[in-house]
Amino acid sequence: MKEQKAILLLLLTSLIWGLAFVAQSVSSESIGPFTFNGIRMLIGAVVLLPFAIPLIRKHKGDKDYLKNAIKGGILCGICLGAAAVTQQFGVAASGAGKGGFITSLYIVIVPFMSLALGQKIRKAVWLSALIAMIGMYLLSIGEGFTISQGDIYLIICAVLFALHIMVIDRTGKNTDGIVLSMFQFLTAGILCIIGMMLFENPDMGAILDAWLPIIYAGAFSCGIAYTLQVVAQKYVRPSRAVFALSLESVWAAIGGALILSERLSGREIIGCALVFAAVLIAEREPQKSST
């Protein structure tokens, strides 16, 4: 797959994720973060199961293949489950706008992690990170900016999402993206369900009331989008992939305007434009091919 095509898949991923913020916002009013994420992750695993089984059977005699898929899936699932739940705790305490901005810190964290692993980071990437962060601030933050307990949750969430991207880069090349995603959702779902039983009192009526956002977050945000991320990242370095994925905040703002009738201010429109500009700057590099 050419890197340019992989970038397009990541852009589609960011679109699906962005609209999932609407689903998260709606469902958070009736069910807890462990319940919501536990159900959505298990739905993602179920959606991928019919596609993963033939791939596993194809490598039936290859013990290393299944071992790598399970190991990678568990590592990705731990990062994903922890990040998703931590994000919802933070958003509940600090608000969606501030939550979106602080979560987007992974744009800067990923290049630093890549640098620590010995990867060269171009000046254009650092410039893009700076422009993207300014855009995120304009898009997500109103007057005043203070650090609260909810903000600390969101900072941890940003680190976990950055770590998730790096783990995918390390493990995704050794197995099929669909199989890896299925195991990561299964892992994350089980962990969140355990958290649900320990810390929440789920109500079946409330869950049924939120069925539509849960189905979208499970089937589309998890089953499709996270799988596209795993598949596409095989052909894109993390320091570049992160900018395409960062557009989720822009799509979230647009989705809120179209679906929830939220109006974009001039400040927010400028923020969207800056994030788009950052992505374009980051992509100004000769494309490589991989088969």
PyMOL commands that set and color helices and strands:
alter all, ss='L'
color gray80, all
select helices_A, chain A and resi 3-27+33-58+63-94+96-103+106-116+123-140+149-174+177-199+204-209+211-232+238-245+248-259+266-282
alter helices_A, ss='H'
color red, helices_A
deselect
rebuild
show_as cartoon
